[in-house]
Amino acid sequence: RRTTAIDARSMGGDMLAAIPFRTFPQVTIGPLTIRTFGVFVAIGILVGVTVFLRYARERDLDADLLSRLAWWVIVLGIVGSRLLFVLTHWSEFSDDPLSVFAVWQGGLQFSGAFLISIVVIVWFTRRHPEMPGLTVSDGIVFGLAPGLAIGRLGCMAVGEHLGTATAFPLGWRYLGGDTREPIDGGVGATIHNTAMYELFLLLPLIGLLWWLQRRRVAPGWLTVTFLVWYGTQRFLTDFLRAYDETVA
């Protein structure tokens, strides 16, 4: 049966802890309306590129050339992530096809960006054999981790990647606000929020990557660490998602 608001509130009241949260998909300042998802994604991109280029300069790589690579990865990655999201959630766009372009409202799927990025990076390293491929990929994931963490704040702001009802102490107690996905039980329900879980899991990964790069480990170690850690956390958290069943 569907969880009622009373059931959800009762479950939340019996919990020792839950994280209360209200979505804020937009913030209005006078006549100006700011879309929070777009802001967090933009900040995440800027932070990620800055970290990547700093990593490159510290290893005497051509930062100007890698800057062009970074922006190609970003632009094509956004296109790929949006395209995959639309293809796997077409029912949300069939009545209003123009909303496909409303990226600022949320709806990016990391797996689409990841696949496109692999193609771009492989093409780049083959075109520029003077660039050490593993060192470049290490720099990319080193910047990608904090960028993803900031981007997940955008997902939380718009109520995206939500799960089912839970009594887990780190569950998300919904206090109100518009959400991109429906919430069984409405206001007061406590559910899994996989975007929040991913943010929590990304923080120690960021610390580990920082520690590894400070120790100047062999090229490729940061890449392997990121792929194993993030791949594992996505595999586990995707089981908790309630509305992303087609493609994780």
N, C-alpha and C positions, 0 to 999 in steps of 0.2 A: 504494500500500500504506500501511497505518498505520505511523506513525513509532514505532519501539520505543524503550524507555527507553535502551537502549545507544546507538542511533543519535542520540538527542537529546543524550545526555551527550557523545558524541564531537563533535557539531557545536558544542556549547557550549564544549568544551575548546579547539577550534581558533579560537575567537573572541578578538579582542583585548580585547573588553569586552562585558559583558552586565550587566543590573541584577538582582541576586539578590533574590528576594522570597518571603516566606511569608505566606499569607493569615491573617487573624485576625478571622473573622466575629463572634466574641464574646470578651469578656474576663471572667474570673471573679475577683472580689475577695471572698473569704470566701463567704458565702451569696448574694452578689449577682452576677447575670450581666448584663453590659452588651452590647447588640447594637451593634456598631460602625457598621454602616450607618446605623441610625437616629440615632446620636449625631452622625456627620458631617453628615447631612442637616439635623438640627436646628441645628447650629452654622452651617452654610452659610446657612440661612434667617435666623438672627439677625443674622449679619454683613451679609447682603444688605439686609435691612430697615434696619439701622442706617445703612449707607452711603447708601441711598436717601433716608431721612428727613433725614440731615445735608445731603445735596445740596439737598433741598427747602427747608430752613431757610435755607441760604446764599443762596437766590434768592427769599426772602420769600414762599414758597408756604405754604398752609395745611397744616401738618404733621399736625394731628389728622385732617383729612379724608383726606389721602394715606395715613395710617397705616391707616385702615379699608380703603382701596383695596388696600394692600399685603397685608393679611391675607386679603382676599377672593381676591386673585390666588393667594396661597399655598395656601389650602385647596382652591379649585377646581382649581388647577394640579396638586396632588398627586392629586386624584381623577381628573383627565384623564390624567395620566401613568400612573397605575396601570391605569386602564381600558384604555388603548391597549396597554400591555404585556400585560395578560391576554388581550385579544382576539387579539394576534399571537403569543402563546405558550400558547394554550389547552391544548395537550397536557400542559403541566407542571401544570395545575390540574384536569384532568378527573377524576382519581382522588380528589382532595381539594379540593372546591370552597371549603371554608372557608379554605384557604390563600390565597385571593384577598385576604383582609384582612390577611395577614401582611406588611405593607409594610416592617417593620423588618428583614426578611430580604433585602431587595434586590428589584429588579424595578420600576423607574420608567423611563418612556420620555419623554425631554425633549420630543419633538415633540408629544406629547399635551398636556403642560402649556403649551407655546408656543401651540398653537391655542386652547386655552381662555383663555389670558391675553389674546390679541388681542381676543377677543369681550368680555371683561370691561373692558378698557381703552377700547375703542371705546364701549361702553355708558356708562362713567363720564364720558368727555369730552363726550359728547352730553348727559348729564344735568347736567353742571357746565361749561357753556360758558365760565365765568369762568376756568377752569383752562387754561393754555397747553399744549395737547396734546403738542407736540413736546418742550417742556421736561420734562414729566412722563415721556414715554417715554425721554428721555435719562437721567433719574434712575433709571428702572427698570433699564435695561441697565447703567448704571454700578454698581448694586448687584448685578445678576444675575451679572456676570462673576466676581467673587470668590466669590459663593455657589456657582456652578457648580464652580469649582475645588475648593472644599472638599468638595462633594458627590462629586466624582470620587475623592477619597480613600476615600470609603465604598464606591464600586464596586470599587476596588482591594482593599479589605479583605476583601470577600466573593468576589472572583474572578469578576467580571462583565464583559461586553463583551470577551471574549477572542478572539484570532485564531489564525491558523495558525502552524506552525513557521517560524522565520526565522533567518538569520545576521546580521540587522541589529544593529549594535553597541548600539543602545538597546533590544534585545529584552528580554523579561522571563523570567529563568531561574527556573522554578518550583521552590521548595525544599520545598513541602509545605503542608498545611492544607486544609480544606474549600473547595471552589469551587462557585459557583452553576452554572457550565458545565463540561463535561468538558474534559480536556486530553489530546490525543494524545501518547503517550510518557510521561505521568505525571511523577513527580518527576525533575528534572534536565532536562526539556525546556525549550527556549527558544522562546518564542512572541511574537507581537505582543500587546500589551496596549493596546487603543485608549483605555481610560480614562486610563492613564498618559500616552499621547501627547497626549490632550486637555488634561490638566493642564499639561503642558509648554507647549503652544501657547496656553493661556489666560493664562499668566503675562505674556508680552509684550503681549497684548491689554489686560490690566488696567493695565499701565504706560502704554500708549498712551491709553487712555480717561482715566486720571488726568491725563496731560499736556494732553489736549485740554480737559478741564473746567477746568483751572487757567488756560488761556489764554482761557477764556470764549468759545469758538467759538460760531457762530450755532446756535440751536436746531435739532435734528435731526441734527447731525453725529455725535454720539455714537451715536445709534440706527443711522444708516447704517453707521458704522464697525463696530459690533458685528455687524450682520446680514451684512455682506459677509465679515468676518473669520471669524466663527463658522460661518456657512453654508458657507464654503469648507473650513474644517478638518473639519467634520462630513462633507461630501461626500467628502473624500479619505480620512479615517480609516475611514469606513463600508465602504470596499472591503476593509479588512483584517479586518473582523469575520467570525467563523465561524458565529455562531449567531443573528444578527439579520438574517435575509435578507428578511423580509416587509416590514417598515417600518424605515427607517434611524433 
